[in-house]
Amino acid sequence: MKEIRPHDYDANSIMKQSMHELSFFLTSGNAFPESGLPAILEEGFRLWRSEADESVPKGILMLFDGQGSCLVHEPADTQWDSRSWTTAKLLLPVVLEACKSGKQERMLQSLEYEGEAYEACLSVVPIMLDQTQGCAAVFGFIQPANEASDMAVLHSCALHYRACLHRHLEHLYIQHLTREQVAAEKEAARREAMLQATKRLHDQIHVVAVLNEFMNTLELLYPHSNVELLLSQDYSHADARVQLMTFTHDMNDICAVAFMSGEAALRQEEGRMTIAVPITGKQATYGVLRLTTVGMEWEEDELADMEMLAETAGTAFENAKLYEQSNQLINELQLINELTRRLNQSLQLKDIIEFTTTDLLQIFKADYCCMLQYCKEDNEFIVLSSNKPELLHERLNGDYGFCGKILQTKEALIVSDYSERTAVSSKFMTLTGSHSLIATPMLVHAEVLGVILLTHRRPHFFSYDNYKLLQVLATHIGLAITNASLHSEMRRMAITDHLTGLHARHFLDEQIQARQRQDELGALILVDIDHFKEVNDTYGHQIGDKILTQVSSIIRSVIRDSDIAARWGGEELAVYLPSVTTGQAYRIAERIRTQVSSQTDPGVTVSCGVSEWHFEDGKVSVEALFYRADMALYKAKKSGRNHVQVG
């Protein structure tokens, strides 16, 4: 395209340079399709006629194109026109000859009209725009022979016409260049707008920002259209222009067609145009852009622009999603790492359950949390922890509610709206008034250790990402609970006598030392089974073990939960009574002695020695306390056994 600038304009140079171009456009017939060659020649004739009105020779004047077709037939003299000669047929052979030779032609022709003969002069003058392009048009004159104009006059008329034709061609040519310039500027502006929109989209790293930028750009480019974005993903967006796509297989739905085919779909009906363009990335199709406009002439270039913009938005959306997912994965890994660290800091089951419940409520923004442990022997779920106090220590049958479903399938589950479900009843959901639920089993070695339930009062609150994260966290929580339980069991075994079920002696020593640091007084009872060697010799060691077990059970039934009973050694047992005086300890020892003598089988008796310590007596060591009780026990045996003595 040639751009015309004011400082480049020079009449002579432009005439010389453009003569060839104008003649080519004119003879090719492709330069001005909106006008056409005949119309251009006729318009040039009208311009010439208006300027040369007085100097037009008398006679019949005709204008032919380069192929000999008559375009203008104009009588310059009414007397000649009234004779109604078929002038075009008369001139045609001469015109064709002039077109071929490019030279002026003149001939005399005898004509007859109403029986009267006349001599007519037939003259043709070819109009050459350029020597290389041939004849563009031909002037034809029919005049009386005696009044025929000189050929120089006719030639001057042709030159004048050619000048008028050139002016008209130049006007059309300038219009043509102007239209091309405007189109080029429009195309440049469009490309610049698309470039800027693409840059702005790729500058965004958040999904919300990408969608907002995309919709704002579309509204800017198509201000008189209704623009909607239908996303196939479960993505919550506050903008009313962004909606969830309802997928159908209806082929009349152009959005479904565009989504399935991956290509743009157009539909025009009742003066309204609807365009559906898929939003695609490298990995998937994420939705459809739907643009609806009324009375709009849609151009193919605009559709290509919209497809390119939609593809750019799809890529930007995909990148933003991947960025958010990577951040989410990082956050989840940090959460898992932090939770695991805290779980490993403690081996106390109570501590683990308490801070796990608190953390789960914070991580998932849940209203309620419930952790249950499954007891396989009783086929029951026991509530270990919940921020709903009414549920603590609740026992539920193994096949009840959502816990039963999880126990059966060993799979996590998510409930969007509990009010819509009638197949499963849940006391937890009803009691808390919750609608949303995510629940997962705590699996250890493919066995269900327990269940974690998280709920919210609002429907559709938890996402699929929450659902997946809870499963990962549940694995670590289950391992931590298992480790804490194993540690507790090992500790219990370490401090427990396996035969009697009472504590070991070292544990009793540790507890007495600990209580002496916080209590003001305490008492110790040593219990010895009388003649235990004879029992073993008479009945055997199995019966002896049975007697030890019976006596231990009696002691546990007599003392408080805060009291500590232990096997001191052999057939000797010990009981420490925190914050108990000697008198109270004596009565407890007597109760033990009387119940042993009446409840054992075979019947045995016991002797007891009692000692105490008081903070006013100064520091009393554990060894000293045991020594006093042992001396009292020795006195009880010396005084006939089946007796209680205070040391």
SEBAZA-26836 format. One record per residue (C-alpha): y, z, x; residue number from 1; residue in one letter. Coordinates in pm, whole numbers, plus 50000, padded with zeros to 5 digits. Example, Ala and Ser with C-alpha at 12.3 -4.5 7.8 and 13.67 -1.06 7.14 Angstrom:
ATOM:Y:Z:X:n:res
ATOM:49550:50780:51230:1:a
ATOM:49894:50714:51367:2:s
This chain:
ATOM:Y:Z:X:n:res
ATOM:50000:50000:50000:1:m
ATOM:50345:49903:50131:2:k
ATOM:50617:50165:50099:3:e
ATOM:50975:50031:50060:4:i
ATOM:51244:50249:50215:5:r
ATOM:51619:50197:50162:6:p
ATOM:51704:50155:50529:7:h
ATOM:51437:49882:50562:8:d
ATOM:51596:49662:50293:9:y
ATOM:51744:49331:50401:10:d
ATOM:51777:49051:50148:11:a
ATOM:51696:48763:50383:12:n
ATOM:51407:48934:50560:13:s
ATOM:51254:49059:50236:14:i
ATOM:51287:48715:50075:15:m
ATOM:51124:48552:50373:16:k
ATOM:50852:48819:50411:17:q
ATOM:50769:48858:50045:18:s
ATOM:50782:48487:49950:19:m
ATOM:50427:48438:50063:20:h
ATOM:50310:48765:49898:21:e
ATOM:50483:48685:49568:22:l
ATOM:50346:48335:49557:23:s
ATOM:49999:48464:49632:24:f
ATOM:50020:48726:49356:25:f
ATOM:50150:48468:49115:26:l
ATOM:49889:48202:49184:27:t
ATOM:49597:48446:49211:28:s
ATOM:49673:48598:48870:29:g
ATOM:49548:48942:48982:30:n
ATOM:49871:49111:49082:31:a
ATOM:50013:49180:48739:32:f
ATOM:49727:49185:48490:33:p
ATOM:49943:49367:48239:34:e
ATOM:50173:49063:48221:35:s
ATOM:49963:48757:48312:36:g
ATOM:50072:48435:48480:37:l
ATOM:50196:48250:48168:38:p
ATOM:50410:48542:48063:39:a
ATOM:50566:48563:48411:40:i
ATOM:50650:48193:48412:41:l
ATOM:50797:48215:48061:42:e
ATOM:51005:48521:48151:43:e
ATOM:51143:48332:48453:44:g
ATOM:51226:48043:48221:45:f
ATOM:51416:48271:47983:46:r
ATOM:51618:48412:48270:47:l
ATOM:51702:48063:48393:48:w
ATOM:51785:47939:48043:49:r
ATOM:52027:48227:47986:50:s
ATOM:52210:48152:48314:51:e
ATOM:52206:47771:48298:52:a
ATOM:52275:47719:47930:53:d
ATOM:52569:47477:47978:54:e
ATOM:52418:47280:48263:55:s
ATOM:52079:47203:48108:56:v
ATOM:52031:46823:48085:57:p
ATOM:52003:46666:47742:58:k
ATOM:51663:46571:47622:59:g
ATOM:51331:46748:47572:60:i
ATOM:51259:47019:47832:61:l
ATOM:50908:47149:47897:62:m
ATOM:50754:47401:48136:63:l
ATOM:50398:47359:48259:64:f
ATOM:50185:47589:48469:65:d
ATOM:50005:47477:48784:66:g
ATOM:49705:47355:48580:67:q
ATOM:49906:47137:48345:68:g
ATOM:49917:47366:48040:69:s
ATOM:50242:47349:47847:70:c
ATOM:50409:47686:47822:71:l
ATOM:50759:47604:47691:72:v
ATOM:50868:47310:47474:73:h
ATOM:51238:47313:47412:74:e
ATOM:51446:47035:47262:75:p
ATOM:51785:47012:47427:76:a
ATOM:51899:46754:47172:77:d
ATOM:51815:46786:46801:78:t
ATOM:51825:46407:46759:79:q
ATOM:51541:46366:47007:80:w
ATOM:51343:46656:46865:81:d
ATOM:51355:46508:46517:82:s
ATOM:51153:46213:46637:83:r
ATOM:50856:46451:46686:84:s
ATOM:50711:46278:46987:85:w
ATOM:50392:46412:47128:86:t
ATOM:50579:46476:47449:87:t
ATOM:50326:46701:47619:88:a
ATOM:50062:46431:47606:89:k
ATOM:50307:46182:47743:90:l
ATOM:50395:46399:48041:91:l
ATOM:50051:46538:48119:92:l
ATOM:49934:46264:48359:93:p
ATOM:50261:46280:48546:94:v
ATOM:50251:46660:48556:95:v
ATOM:49901:46663:48702:96:l
ATOM:50002:46412:48964:97:e
ATOM:50305:46623:49059:98:a
ATOM:50089:46936:49080:99:c
ATOM:49855:46757:49317:100:k
ATOM:50119:46592:49535:101:s
ATOM:50390:46856:49515:102:g
ATOM:50649:46576:49477:103:k
ATOM:50892:46476:49207:104:q
ATOM:50775:46203:48975:105:e
ATOM:50970:45975:48738:106:r
ATOM:50857:45688:48516:107:m
ATOM:50987:45481:48226:108:l
ATOM:50792:45473:47906:109:q
ATOM:50845:45251:47602:110:s
ATOM:50827:45451:47281:111:l
ATOM:50847:45355:46919:112:e
ATOM:50985:45559:46636:113:y
ATOM:51016:45441:46272:114:e
ATOM:50965:45084:46381:115:g
ATOM:51234:45100:46645:116:e
ATOM:51154:45075:47016:117:a
ATOM:51314:45308:47268:118:y
ATOM:51302:45339:47643:119:e
ATOM:51237:45696:47759:120:a
ATOM:51257:45836:48110:121:c
ATOM:50978:46082:48198:122:l
ATOM:51069:46311:48491:123:s
ATOM:50870:46599:48643:124:v
ATOM:50980:46837:48918:125:v
ATOM:50717:47065:49078:126:p
ATOM:50821:47421:49155:127:i
ATOM:50678:47536:49487:128:m
ATOM:50695:47910:49567:129:l
ATOM:50538:47863:49907:130:d
ATOM:50415:47555:50092:131:q
ATOM:50077:47709:50157:132:t
ATOM:50009:47824:49802:133:q
ATOM:50059:47494:49616:134:g
ATOM:50241:47430:49291:135:c
ATOM:50315:47729:49068:136:a
ATOM:50486:47545:48779:137:a
ATOM:50632:47207:48676:138:v
ATOM:50953:47120:48498:139:f
ATOM:50917:46820:48265:140:g
ATOM:51208:46620:48116:141:f
ATOM:51203:46343:47853:142:i
ATOM:51539:46167:47820:143:q
ATOM:51670:45836:47695:144:p
ATOM:51648:45590:47980:145:a
ATOM:52016:45507:47960:146:n
ATOM:52111:45879:47968:147:e
ATOM:51861:46002:48222:148:a
ATOM:51993:46268:48458:149:s
ATOM:51992:46216:48826:150:d
ATOM:51683:46361:49000:151:m
ATOM:51910:46576:49216:152:a
ATOM:52035:46746:48899:153:v
ATOM:51682:46803:48780:154:l
ATOM:51585:46930:49125:155:h
ATOM:51875:47177:49119:156:s
ATOM:51753:47300:48780:157:c
ATOM:51409:47355:48929:158:a
ATOM:51554:47542:49227:159:l
ATOM:51761:47757:48994:160:h
ATOM:51450:47831:48789:161:y
ATOM:51259:47915:49106:162:r
ATOM:51531:48163:49207:163:a
ATOM:51515:48326:48862:164:c
ATOM:51138:48334:48885:165:l
ATOM:51160:48495:49227:166:h
ATOM:51393:48764:49097:167:r
ATOM:51154:48840:48815:168:h
ATOM:50859:48844:49055:169:l
ATOM:51042:49078:49288:170:e
ATOM:51119:49306:48997:171:h
ATOM:50752:49311:48899:172:l
ATOM:50652:49358:49260:173:y
ATOM:50883:49658:49300:174:i
ATOM:50746:49803:48977:175:q
ATOM:50396:49752:49110:176:h
ATOM:50479:49926:49438:177:l
ATOM:50653:50206:49252:178:t
ATOM:50349:50264:49034:179:r
ATOM:50128:50271:49342:180:e
ATOM:50368:50513:49509:181:q
ATOM:50368:50743:49205:182:v
ATOM:49988:50723:49185:183:a
ATOM:49961:50800:49556:184:a
ATOM:50195:51097:49524:185:e
ATOM:50000:51220:49223:186:k
ATOM:49675:51181:49415:187:e
ATOM:49822:51362:49716:188:a
ATOM:49949:51643:49492:189:a
ATOM:49607:51664:49326:190:r
ATOM:49428:51678:49660:191:r
ATOM:49670:51940:49788:192:e
ATOM:49616:52149:49474:193:a
ATOM:49240:52120:49517:194:m
ATOM:49264:52208:49885:195:l
ATOM:49474:52517:49814:196:q
ATOM:49242:52622:49531:197:a
ATOM:48941:52582:49761:198:t
ATOM:49107:52787:50034:199:k
ATOM:49202:53062:49789:200:r
ATOM:48848:53076:49651:201:l
ATOM:48690:53102:49994:202:h
ATOM:48943:53369:50096:203:d
ATOM:48799:53606:49832:204:q
ATOM:48508:53832:49920:205:i
ATOM:48467:54016:49590:206:h
ATOM:48307:53870:49280:207:v
ATOM:48586:53984:49047:208:v
ATOM:48850:53826:49271:209:a
ATOM:48657:53498:49292:210:v
ATOM:48619:53474:48915:211:l
ATOM:48984:53562:48852:212:n
ATOM:49105:53306:49107:213:e
ATOM:48876:53039:48963:214:f
ATOM:48992:53093:48604:215:m
ATOM:49359:53113:48703:216:n
ATOM:49329:52785:48897:217:t
ATOM:49169:52610:48602:218:l
ATOM:49439:52728:48365:219:e
ATOM:49700:52607:48612:220:l
ATOM:49538:52264:48643:221:l
ATOM:49457:52231:48272:222:y
ATOM:49729:52429:48091:223:p
ATOM:49664:52274:47749:224:h
ATOM:49291:52331:47748:225:s
ATOM:49067:52621:47654:226:n
ATOM:48869:52734:47959:227:v
ATOM:48560:52957:47945:228:e
ATOM:48310:53063:48209:229:l
ATOM:47956:53142:48093:230:l
ATOM:47754:53337:48352:231:l
ATOM:47376:53343:48346:232:s
ATOM:47362:53674:48531:233:q
ATOM:47388:54019:48377:234:d
ATOM:47736:54071:48514:235:y
ATOM:47997:54289:48345:236:s
ATOM:48350:54148:48364:237:h
ATOM:48664:54268:48191:238:a
ATOM:48813:53918:48158:239:d
ATOM:48752:53778:47809:240:a
ATOM:48731:53429:47959:241:r
ATOM:48413:53526:48144:242:v
ATOM:48116:53574:47912:243:q
ATOM:47741:53613:47933:244:l
ATOM:47564:53284:47876:245:m
ATOM:47324:53281:47582:246:t
ATOM:47055:53045:47701:247:f
ATOM:46895:52812:47446:248:t
ATOM:46673:52505:47464:249:h
ATOM:46888:52324:47207:250:d
ATOM:46969:51982:47355:251:m
ATOM:47283:51971:47139:252:n
ATOM:47421:52258:47342:253:d
ATOM:47593:52080:47630:254:i
ATOM:47619:52408:47825:255:c
ATOM:47239:52440:47819:256:a
ATOM:47208:52073:47916:257:v
ATOM:47449:52117:48209:258:a
ATOM:47275:52437:48322:259:f
ATOM:46926:52286:48309:260:m
ATOM:47013:51947:48459:261:s
ATOM:47264:52069:48716:262:g
ATOM:47500:51787:48614:263:e
ATOM:47820:51773:48411:264:a
ATOM:47794:51696:48039:265:a
ATOM:48070:51556:47815:266:l
ATOM:48101:51536:47439:267:r
ATOM:48384:51391:47233:268:q
ATOM:48401:51450:46860:269:e
ATOM:48678:51476:46602:270:e
ATOM:48949:51419:46859:271:g
ATOM:48824:51700:47080:272:r
ATOM:48676:51666:47427:273:m
ATOM:48432:51928:47562:274:t
ATOM:48323:51923:47926:275:i
ATOM:48046:52147:48062:276:a
ATOM:48013:52169:48441:277:v
ATOM:47742:52381:48612:278:p
ATOM:47851:52649:48861:279:i
ATOM:47605:52607:49145:280:t
ATOM:47557:52754:49489:281:g
ATOM:47306:52687:49762:282:k
ATOM:47048:52921:49610:283:q
ATOM:47085:52890:49233:284:a
ATOM:47290:52787:48932:285:t
ATOM:47498:53085:48821:286:y
ATOM:47659:52961:48503:287:g
ATOM:47853:52687:48327:288:v
ATOM:48224:52611:48306:289:l
ATOM:48321:52494:47957:290:r
ATOM:48657:52321:47908:291:l
ATOM:48769:52217:47561:292:t
ATOM:49080:52008:47497:293:t
ATOM:49228:51822:47200:294:v
ATOM:49355:51464:47219:295:g
ATOM:49318:51440:47595:296:m
ATOM:49242:51116:47777:297:e
ATOM:48982:51215:48029:298:w
ATOM:48971:51026:48358:299:e
ATOM:48671:50995:48583:300:e
ATOM:48866:51131:48881:301:d
ATOM:48942:51450:48690:302:e
ATOM:48573:51505:48620:303:l
ATOM:48497:51459:48990:304:a
ATOM:48771:51713:49072:305:d
ATOM:48633:51961:48824:306:m
ATOM:48280:51919:48963:307:e
ATOM:48407:51975:49316:308:m
ATOM:48604:52282:49207:309:l
ATOM:48302:52419:49018:310:a
ATOM:48081:52365:49324:311:e
ATOM:48336:52543:49543:312:t
ATOM:48356:52831:49294:313:a
ATOM:47975:52850:49285:314:g
ATOM:47956:52875:49663:315:t
ATOM:48237:53134:49674:316:a
ATOM:48070:53332:49392:317:f
ATOM:47737:53322:49576:318:e
ATOM:47898:53435:49903:319:n
ATOM:48079:53717:49723:320:a
ATOM:47756:53826:49555:321:k
ATOM:47575:53824:49888:322:l
ATOM:47860:54024:50043:323:y
ATOM:47846:54281:49765:324:e
ATOM:47467:54293:49783:325:q
ATOM:47480:54347:50160:326:s
ATOM:47733:54627:50112:327:n
ATOM:47517:54772:49840:328:q
ATOM:47211:54757:50063:329:l
ATOM:47405:54928:50340:330:i
ATOM:47518:55199:50100:331:n
ATOM:47164:55239:49972:332:e
ATOM:47029:55269:50324:333:l
ATOM:47293:55529:50400:334:q
ATOM:47200:55717:50083:335:l
ATOM:46831:55700:50171:336:i
ATOM:46902:55812:50527:337:n
ATOM:47124:56100:50415:338:e
ATOM:46882:56213:50146:339:l
ATOM:46590:56191:50388:340:t
ATOM:46783:56391:50645:341:r
ATOM:46857:56663:50393:342:r
ATOM:46500:56661:50266:343:l
ATOM:46374:56713:50621:344:n
ATOM:46614:57000:50683:345:q
ATOM:46423:57232:50454:346:s
ATOM:46059:57300:50381:347:l
ATOM:46138:57529:50091:348:q
ATOM:46028:57364:49767:349:l
ATOM:46297:57538:49563:350:k
ATOM:46578:57416:49792:351:d
ATOM:46445:57061:49794:352:i
ATOM:46428:57041:49416:353:i
ATOM:46775:57191:49367:354:e
ATOM:46972:56963:49599:355:f
ATOM:46764:56659:49501:356:t
ATOM:46861:56709:49137:357:t
ATOM:47227:56744:49231:358:t
ATOM:47222:56437:49455:359:d
ATOM:47049:56216:49199:360:l
ATOM:47309:56303:48936:361:l
ATOM:47587:56207:49178:362:q
ATOM:47427:55890:49314:363:i
ATOM:47348:55736:48975:364:f
ATOM:47642:55889:48782:365:k
ATOM:47385:56015:48533:366:a
ATOM:47447:56276:48264:367:d
ATOM:47107:56443:48294:368:y
ATOM:46824:56469:48543:369:c
ATOM:46476:56609:48499:370:c
ATOM:46206:56647:48765:371:m
ATOM:45852:56716:48653:372:l
ATOM:45537:56800:48848:373:q
ATOM:45199:56681:48728:374:y
ATOM:44910:56926:48726:375:c
ATOM:44591:56722:48732:376:k
ATOM:44360:57017:48653:377:e
ATOM:44543:57099:48329:378:d
ATOM:44665:56742:48260:379:n
ATOM:45017:56878:48212:380:e
ATOM:45368:56800:48329:381:f
ATOM:45571:57104:48433:382:i
ATOM:45951:57082:48446:383:v
ATOM:46053:57190:48797:384:l
ATOM:46425:57120:48767:385:s
ATOM:46679:57002:48510:386:s
ATOM:47049:57042:48442:387:n
ATOM:46944:57104:48081:388:k
ATOM:46838:57473:48108:389:p
ATOM:46636:57465:47786:390:e
ATOM:46380:57243:47954:391:l
ATOM:46312:57454:48263:392:l
ATOM:45944:57545:48306:393:h
ATOM:45860:57346:47993:394:e
ATOM:45500:57222:47984:395:r
ATOM:45421:56880:47837:396:l
ATOM:45088:56717:47771:397:n
ATOM:44992:56451:48024:398:g
ATOM:45004:56167:47771:399:d
ATOM:45335:56266:47606:400:y
ATOM:45644:56044:47598:401:g
ATOM:45771:55841:47889:402:f
ATOM:45593:56066:48140:403:c
ATOM:45264:55974:47978:404:g
ATOM:45348:55604:48003:405:k
ATOM:45435:55642:48370:406:i
ATOM:45118:55843:48440:407:l
ATOM:44912:55572:48273:408:q
ATOM:45075:55271:48444:409:t
ATOM:45204:55433:48766:410:k
ATOM:45510:55209:48721:411:e
ATOM:45880:55285:48684:412:a
ATOM:46057:55196:48362:413:l
ATOM:46410:55138:48233:414:i
ATOM:46533:55182:47876:415:v
ATOM:46865:55024:47780:416:s
ATOM:46899:55185:47438:417:d
ATOM:46660:55460:47329:418:y
ATOM:46780:55439:46968:419:s
ATOM:46620:55095:46943:420:e
ATOM:46280:55221:47060:421:r
ATOM:46048:55385:46813:422:t
ATOM:45714:55349:46991:423:a
ATOM:45778:55634:47240:424:v
ATOM:45919:55974:47149:425:s
ATOM:46098:56189:47406:426:s
ATOM:46210:56549:47369:427:k
ATOM:46433:56506:47673:428:f
ATOM:46616:56204:47527:429:m
ATOM:46654:56368:47185:430:t
ATOM:46769:56703:47320:431:l
ATOM:47033:56547:47548:432:t
ATOM:47146:56277:47303:433:g
ATOM:47087:56011:47569:434:s
ATOM:47047:55636:47516:435:h
ATOM:46995:55497:47867:436:s
ATOM:46700:55599:48083:437:l
ATOM:46553:55516:48421:438:i
ATOM:46232:55690:48521:439:a
ATOM:45994:55657:48812:440:t
ATOM:45678:55825:48934:441:p
ATOM:45664:56020:49259:442:m
ATOM:45359:55866:49419:443:l
ATOM:45168:56013:49712:444:v
ATOM:44858:55826:49825:445:h
ATOM:44865:55623:49499:446:a
ATOM:44846:55943:49295:447:e
ATOM:45119:56057:49056:448:v
ATOM:45266:56377:49198:449:l
ATOM:45539:56395:48934:450:g
ATOM:45810:56205:48747:451:v
ATOM:46187:56177:48783:452:i
ATOM:46393:56108:48470:453:l
ATOM:46763:56013:48475:454:l
ATOM:46955:55958:48151:455:t
ATOM:47302:55875:48024:456:h
ATOM:47452:55906:47677:457:r
ATOM:47592:55551:47688:458:r
ATOM:47360:55258:47612:459:p
ATOM:47298:54991:47882:460:h
ATOM:47439:55222:48149:461:f
ATOM:47185:55177:48430:462:f
ATOM:47147:54848:48616:463:s
ATOM:46841:54686:48765:464:y
ATOM:46973:54783:49110:465:d
ATOM:46972:55150:48997:466:n
ATOM:46616:55102:48879:467:y
ATOM:46505:54970:49220:468:k
ATOM:46697:55232:49419:469:l
ATOM:46546:55520:49223:470:l
ATOM:46196:55396:49309:471:q
ATOM:46279:55398:49680:472:v
ATOM:46433:55745:49665:473:l
ATOM:46140:55877:49462:474:a
ATOM:45903:55786:49745:475:t
ATOM:46098:56000:49992:476:h
ATOM:46139:56283:49740:477:i
ATOM:45766:56281:49664:478:g
ATOM:45682:56302:50034:479:l
ATOM:45929:56587:50082:480:a
ATOM:45784:56782:49788:481:i
ATOM:45432:56721:49919:482:t
ATOM:45530:56841:50266:483:n
ATOM:45701:57148:50123:484:a
ATOM:45397:57227:49907:485:s
ATOM:45164:57184:50204:486:l
ATOM:45388:57399:50418:487:h
ATOM:45395:57665:50148:488:s
ATOM:45019:57653:50115:489:e
ATOM:44967:57675:50490:490:m
ATOM:45207:57966:50510:491:r
ATOM:45027:58135:50224:492:r
ATOM:44697:58082:50397:493:m
ATOM:44841:58215:50723:494:a
ATOM:44965:58536:50562:495:i
ATOM:44676:58585:50319:496:t
ATOM:44335:58734:50371:497:d
ATOM:44091:58474:50243:498:h
ATOM:43844:58731:50107:499:l
ATOM:44062:58975:49919:500:t
ATOM:44359:58747:49842:501:g
ATOM:44589:59020:49979:502:l
ATOM:44846:58957:50252:503:h
ATOM:44753:58971:50618:504:a
ATOM:44854:59272:50827:505:r
ATOM:45114:59084:51034:506:h
ATOM:45291:58973:50718:507:f
ATOM:45301:59334:50596:508:l
ATOM:45455:59443:50926:509:d
ATOM:45722:59171:50902:510:e
ATOM:45809:59262:50545:511:q
ATOM:45839:59634:50619:512:i
ATOM:46076:59560:50907:513:q
ATOM:46284:59333:50684:514:a
ATOM:46304:59589:50402:515:r
ATOM:46403:59864:50642:516:q
ATOM:46712:59663:50729:517:r
ATOM:46830:59648:50367:518:q
ATOM:46672:59942:50179:519:d
ATOM:46744:60315:50202:520:e
ATOM:46384:60433:50177:521:l
ATOM:46027:60321:50120:522:g
ATOM:45667:60444:50107:523:a
ATOM:45334:60331:50250:524:l
ATOM:44984:60388:50107:525:i
ATOM:44671:60340:50315:526:l
ATOM:44352:60299:50111:527:v
ATOM:44004:60336:50262:528:d
ATOM:43676:60278:50077:529:i
ATOM:43454:60584:50119:530:d
ATOM:43112:60536:50281:531:h
ATOM:43161:60159:50290:532:f
ATOM:42904:60121:50571:533:k
ATOM:42640:60273:50349:534:e
ATOM:42730:60026:50072:535:v
ATOM:42673:59739:50311:536:n
ATOM:42349:59890:50438:537:d
ATOM:42223:59961:50087:538:t
ATOM:42335:59655:49893:539:y
ATOM:42409:59403:50164:540:g
ATOM:42729:59248:50291:541:h
ATOM:42776:59019:49988:542:q
ATOM:42798:59323:49761:543:i
ATOM:43027:59482:50018:544:g
ATOM:43257:59183:49997:545:d
ATOM:43243:59206:49618:546:k
ATOM:43349:59572:49633:547:i
ATOM:43642:59479:49859:548:l
ATOM:43749:59212:49610:549:t
ATOM:43725:59454:49315:550:q
ATOM:43933:59720:49491:551:v
ATOM:44195:59460:49589:552:s
ATOM:44223:59342:49228:553:s
ATOM:44271:59699:49109:554:i
ATOM:44549:59755:49364:555:i
ATOM:44728:59434:49254:556:r
ATOM:44708:59542:48890:557:s
ATOM:44863:59881:48962:558:v
ATOM:45158:59784:49185:559:i
ATOM:45476:59589:49106:560:r
ATOM:45546:59226:49196:561:d
ATOM:45795:59344:49455:562:s
ATOM:45535:59567:49622:563:d
ATOM:45332:59427:49911:564:i
ATOM:44957:59476:49937:565:a
ATOM:44765:59376:50250:566:a
ATOM:44424:59410:50415:567:r
ATOM:44493:59644:50704:568:w
ATOM:44154:59601:50864:569:g
ATOM:43784:59620:50763:570:g
ATOM:43756:59824:50446:571:e
ATOM:44110:59966:50484:572:e
ATOM:44387:59832:50261:573:l
ATOM:44762:59904:50267:574:a
ATOM:45041:59894:50010:575:v
ATOM:45412:59908:50092:576:y
ATOM:45640:60025:49810:577:l
ATOM:46008:59938:49869:578:p
ATOM:46265:60197:49755:579:s
ATOM:45994:60438:49640:580:v
ATOM:45979:60812:49723:581:t
ATOM:45672:61003:49837:582:t
ATOM:45622:61155:49493:583:g
ATOM:45620:60817:49322:584:q
ATOM:45390:60674:49588:585:a
ATOM:45150:60968:49540:586:y
ATOM:45120:60896:49166:587:r
ATOM:45051:60528:49235:588:i
ATOM:44786:60621:49491:589:a
ATOM:44624:60854:49239:590:e
ATOM:44618:60572:48984:591:r
ATOM:44446:60348:49237:592:i
ATOM:44193:60619:49323:593:r
ATOM:44098:60696:48963:594:t
ATOM:44069:60330:48856:595:q
ATOM:43854:60243:49159:596:v
ATOM:43609:60521:49082:597:s
ATOM:43579:60414:48719:598:s
ATOM:43596:60032:48741:599:q
ATOM:43392:59929:49046:600:t
ATOM:43034:59810:49024:601:d
ATOM:42844:59946:49206:602:p
ATOM:43075:60245:49186:603:g
ATOM:43265:60354:49493:604:v
ATOM:43554:60589:49568:605:t
ATOM:43858:60558:49791:606:v
ATOM:44069:60796:49998:607:s
ATOM:44444:60745:50032:608:c
ATOM:44708:60851:50282:609:g
ATOM:45081:60835:50188:610:v
ATOM:45387:60832:50414:611:s
ATOM:45756:60754:50366:612:e
ATOM:46074:60679:50558:613:w
ATOM:46438:60755:50473:614:h
ATOM:46753:60624:50636:615:f
ATOM:46875:60984:50686:616:e
ATOM:46577:61046:50915:617:d
ATOM:46702:60793:51159:618:g
ATOM:46513:60485:51265:619:k
ATOM:46143:60505:51176:620:v
ATOM:45930:60233:51332:621:s
ATOM:45654:60053:51147:622:v
ATOM:45403:60200:51388:623:e
ATOM:45527:60550:51315:624:a
ATOM:45509:60491:50943:625:l
ATOM:45150:60370:50972:626:f
ATOM:45062:60660:51201:627:y
ATOM:45180:60915:50942:628:r
ATOM:44988:60743:50663:629:a
ATOM:44679:60720:50886:630:d
ATOM:44695:61090:50963:631:m
ATOM:44725:61167:50591:632:a
ATOM:44423:60941:50525:633:l
ATOM:44229:61128:50792:634:y
ATOM:44308:61457:50614:635:k
ATOM:44192:61311:50280:636:a
ATOM:43857:61214:50432:637:k
ATOM:43822:61553:50599:638:k
ATOM:43886:61729:50270:639:s
ATOM:43591:61562:50102:640:g
ATOM:43699:61198:50041:641:r
ATOM:43803:61053:49699:642:n
ATOM:44129:61227:49763:643:h
ATOM:44503:61154:49824:644:v
ATOM:44700:61321:50103:645:q
ATOM:45072:61295:50195:646:v
ATOM:45174:61276:50563:647:g
